[in-house]
């Protein structure tokens, strides 16, 4: 079951990680200008989570009825609820920074910057949740970070023609801030799980995700209200280059796809750790680069091919280290079990 959850979270994270930036850029490429609206779409798909929560509630209710117990719809307790509210508010501002960067940067450049967050995740994880480093983990972090840095070579040649150098640089710096902030949020979620003082389950993870996205969406709605997005959106939809109907299709698909990204990210934190989640995000980003080349005809320099190779190498390095550590742990446990009877006999003598 644990392995199945890891696979499921990796799949939905991959869909969100590849599709989210591409569809967000599609919005901006075809006449979209509202950054707070784009921010809102990153988390607006949270009502989808009610579907698996309803199934979970139904199963728990059926089981509890057999035992004569009452069933609560929500399992989350106040301590974890307060942590989820805080992280959700911070996520809302982080999403705005990311959306602002995507509005002014090519997908390839944005992917480069976001991949660099892995180094920050490793640092924050070490101090916040005492994540231990192994030589394979360090090797994976170095390879993935170098792979991201390689992508930075000659990226300004991809600068959109209609944007000024100042806009490009502001977008670059804002996206760096988004990467650092998200690198802080992932270990913060893991810390909240550890300090929850209640048994963690995947149902509880879904509840946390729903609260995070609800609060982040609320922050975005306030931003939209202040920025005047509600008045501007009908006109923007009519003038959308792909047509008014496609404007709403893009908006709905964006909300659904981004929900997969965030759910996959915090799901992997539950199944493994925040560092594993960050590594998976970084591994998937070079594929986003390739998709950007295919769909938006961005240049695929040799640096991007080298980055892809380094990222795959880092991915293999990390998981080889995890498999080796798990094997060594099992051997050690078996050795300890085998030594117990001998100790017992010597004590009896």
Secondary structure in CASP SS format (residue, H / E / C, confidence):
PFRMAT SS
TARGET T0000
AUTHOR 0000-0000-0000
METHOD secondary structure of the structure
MODEL  1
X C 1.00
X H 1.00
X H 1.00
X H 1.00
X H 1.00
X H 1.00
X H 1.00
X H 1.00
X H 1.00
X H 1.00
X H 1.00
X H 1.00
X H 1.00
X H 1.00
X H 1.00
X H 1.00
X H 1.00
X H 1.00
X H 1.00
X H 1.00
X H 1.00
X H 1.00
X H 1.00
X H 1.00
X H 1.00
X H 1.00
X H 1.00
X H 1.00
X H 1.00
X C 1.00
X C 1.00
X C 1.00
X C 1.00
X C 1.00
X H 1.00
X H 1.00
X H 1.00
X H 1.00
X H 1.00
X H 1.00
X H 1.00
X H 1.00
X H 1.00
X H 1.00
X H 1.00
X H 1.00
X H 1.00
X H 1.00
X H 1.00
X H 1.00
X H 1.00
X H 1.00
X H 1.00
X H 1.00
X H 1.00
X H 1.00
X H 1.00
X H 1.00
X H 1.00
X H 1.00
X H 1.00
X H 1.00
X H 1.00
X H 1.00
X H 1.00
X H 1.00
X H 1.00
X C 1.00
X C 1.00
X C 1.00
X C 1.00
X C 1.00
X C 1.00
X C 1.00
X C 1.00
X C 1.00
X C 1.00
X H 1.00
X H 1.00
X H 1.00
X H 1.00
X H 1.00
X H 1.00
X H 1.00
X H 1.00
X H 1.00
X H 1.00
X H 1.00
X H 1.00
X H 1.00
X H 1.00
X H 1.00
X H 1.00
X H 1.00
X H 1.00
X H 1.00
X H 1.00
X H 1.00
X H 1.00
X H 1.00
X H 1.00
X H 1.00
X H 1.00
X H 1.00
X C 1.00
X C 1.00
X H 1.00
X H 1.00
X H 1.00
X H 1.00
X H 1.00
X H 1.00
X H 1.00
X H 1.00
X H 1.00
X C 1.00
X H 1.00
X H 1.00
X H 1.00
X H 1.00
X H 1.00
X H 1.00
X H 1.00
X H 1.00
X H 1.00
X H 1.00
X H 1.00
X H 1.00
X C 1.00
X C 1.00
X C 1.00
X C 1.00
X C 1.00
X C 1.00
X H 1.00
X H 1.00
X H 1.00
X H 1.00
X H 1.00
X H 1.00
X H 1.00
X H 1.00
X H 1.00
X H 1.00
X H 1.00
X H 1.00
X H 1.00
X H 1.00
X H 1.00
X H 1.00
X H 1.00
X C 1.00
X C 1.00
X C 1.00
X H 1.00
X H 1.00
X H 1.00
X H 1.00
X C 1.00
X C 1.00
X C 1.00
X C 1.00
X C 1.00
X C 1.00
X H 1.00
X H 1.00
X H 1.00
X H 1.00
X H 1.00
X H 1.00
X H 1.00
X H 1.00
X H 1.00
X H 1.00
X H 1.00
X H 1.00
X H 1.00
X H 1.00
X H 1.00
X H 1.00
X H 1.00
X H 1.00
X H 1.00
X H 1.00
X H 1.00
X H 1.00
X H 1.00
X H 1.00
X H 1.00
X H 1.00
X H 1.00
X H 1.00
X H 1.00
X H 1.00
X C 1.00
X C 1.00
X C 1.00
X C 1.00
X C 1.00
X C 1.00
X C 1.00
X H 1.00
X H 1.00
X H 1.00
X H 1.00
X H 1.00
X H 1.00
X H 1.00
X H 1.00
X H 1.00
X H 1.00
X H 1.00
X H 1.00
X H 1.00
X H 1.00
X H 1.00
X H 1.00
X H 1.00
X H 1.00
X H 1.00
X H 1.00
X H 1.00
X H 1.00
X H 1.00
X H 1.00
X H 1.00
X H 1.00
X C 1.00
X H 1.00
X H 1.00
X H 1.00
X H 1.00
X H 1.00
X H 1.00
X H 1.00
X H 1.00
X H 1.00
X H 1.00
X C 1.00
X C 1.00
X C 1.00
X C 1.00
X C 1.00
X H 1.00
X H 1.00
X H 1.00
X H 1.00
X H 1.00
X H 1.00
X H 1.00
X H 1.00
X H 1.00
X H 1.00
X H 1.00
X H 1.00
X H 1.00
X H 1.00
X H 1.00
X H 1.00
X H 1.00
X H 1.00
X H 1.00
X H 1.00
X H 1.00
X H 1.00
X H 1.00
X H 1.00
X H 1.00
X H 1.00
X H 1.00
X H 1.00
X C 1.00
X C 1.00
X H 1.00
X H 1.00
X H 1.00
X H 1.00
X H 1.00
X H 1.00
X H 1.00
X H 1.00
X H 1.00
X H 1.00
X H 1.00
X H 1.00
X H 1.00
X H 1.00
X H 1.00
X H 1.00
X H 1.00
X H 1.00
X H 1.00
X H 1.00
X H 1.00
X H 1.00
X H 1.00
X C 1.00
X C 1.00
X C 1.00
X C 1.00
X C 1.00
X H 1.00
X H 1.00
X H 1.00
X H 1.00
X H 1.00
X H 1.00
X H 1.00
X H 1.00
X H 1.00
X H 1.00
X H 1.00
X H 1.00
X H 1.00
X H 1.00
X H 1.00
X H 1.00
X H 1.00
X H 1.00
X H 1.00
X H 1.00
X H 1.00
X H 1.00
X H 1.00
X H 1.00
X H 1.00
X H 1.00
X H 1.00
X H 1.00
X H 1.00
X H 1.00
X H 1.00
X H 1.00
X H 1.00
X H 1.00
X H 1.00
X H 1.00
X H 1.00
X H 1.00
X H 1.00
X H 1.00
X H 1.00
X H 1.00
X H 1.00
X H 1.00
X H 1.00
X H 1.00
X H 1.00
X C 1.00
END
